[in-house]
């Protein structure tokens, strides 16, 4: 068994290194995009249109039918994806954790409300909710983030509620209550630190998931404004030129795959190290 | 058992009511369909508008409209499409089989892939094969389904010319959509199979079966697989919603004449009766499947009923 465990732990650290490296490279590229490509993502150069990738240093990944630099656009698209991924998860965590704490600690009406919402969500796949929501409010960057928060807070609320239900019967909480510690203090100082592990795991996996969802929505024309360079939008454009310019469709998709893979590797590694019982496993 | 059945049924009915209510209400918020029908369509008098509202039924209070919609749901009459005036039930009747067929083939592809792979990963726990399958499954989970579809089109339709790039014509047109969804589903399923298999392999009857000298294949596929079939079927059933959601997106890439294409066309044409019907029908199916799975599980495993 000893060799098995060491091999397993080596594997997990490889998972961590790969995930962290991918995520870091992508974050760095996005942060430095303005330095690397000053005003490059939207610059039209009709003379250089449909340049093949790997043929010239000026356009390493080629150009699209308007002569725009594919590499610059892919990196600019990363800005949108990371922005949506992180802000939507932060929003969902704040609201979901709060609701989960209230539902689990006070039970009763709040608890019922949260659980019925969870039932509703199980029955309504994200994409249907998205179609309804976007048909009403219209597609935009802000609306995409709001949609993701609305559709995901329940996940956090459920995980937190579950943990609170078991924690609230434990001695340290009971004794805190017995000596008259205020409710909000029990919730934020005693309960919250004890259930943060599964929440962090869920967060990492959901940033990845939300990047996927945002790109699908934008691909379908329901997400981010098509004039802003984004991965989903580039893929929607590229579909028209699949016969003549494969690279316009290949590289943005590859960017999504690598970003999401990096975050999933990190999330998987975190789950194994923080949450060995697998409460958050999908 | 009766109590459990009634409770689950009531929950399902509640969910259906809530979804239809929210969708109907939300769609009414978007504005007056009478005005939308004639966007830029020349001059209209107030009487024209009133007449259209009366014919659409939108002059009635919301609660009456909702009751009419519920009545329509029961009698399978969802009104007429704003664009072209076709009966919505007919549009759904044409699109739903295309989507469901794709869903079942994808599910089949995924089960055929994930059971042997999951069993292999479980029996080779911690070894090379297990790690390879784990990495592959993570890559699969990270694939945008619509991009995987596009790449398949690029390879098999544009470059090799083996398969039709889009549409629903003959069995060859099913291959790429079904393989896309099958692969995406397999990424999740392989992990589920591996986990339940690992639990089962530690049980005593598997030890007994091995001690009897049965071949490893018989032990794995006949004894172990059968015993973890119930949780697996439950997981696969609960995936139905996600599967339909994925198909709706992938349909767009392949111009598949299903519910997704119907929904997106309805969004861009602001064809609300169609949109409302598509969402209601798909949600109903998902609630129905979840209910059946729960009831079946409750029948087989009495411990579930008391939860």
Interface residues (C-beta under 8 A of the other chain):
Chain A: X4 X7 X8 X11 X116 X119 X120 X122 X123 X124 X125 X126 X127 X128 X131 X132 X133 X134 X135 X136 X208 X212 X215 X216 X219 X220 X221 X222 X235 X238 X239 X242 X243 X246 X249 X250 X253 X256 X257 X260 X261 X264 X265 X268 X281 X282
Chain B: X11 X14 X15 X16 X18 X19 X23 X26 X27 X29 X30 X126 X131 X138 X139 X141 X142 X143 X144 X145 X146 X147 X150 X151 X153 X154 X158 X188 X191 X195 X238 X241 X242 X244 X245 X246 X248 X249 X252 X253 X263 X264 X267 X268 X270 X272 X275 X279 X282 X283 X286 X287 X290
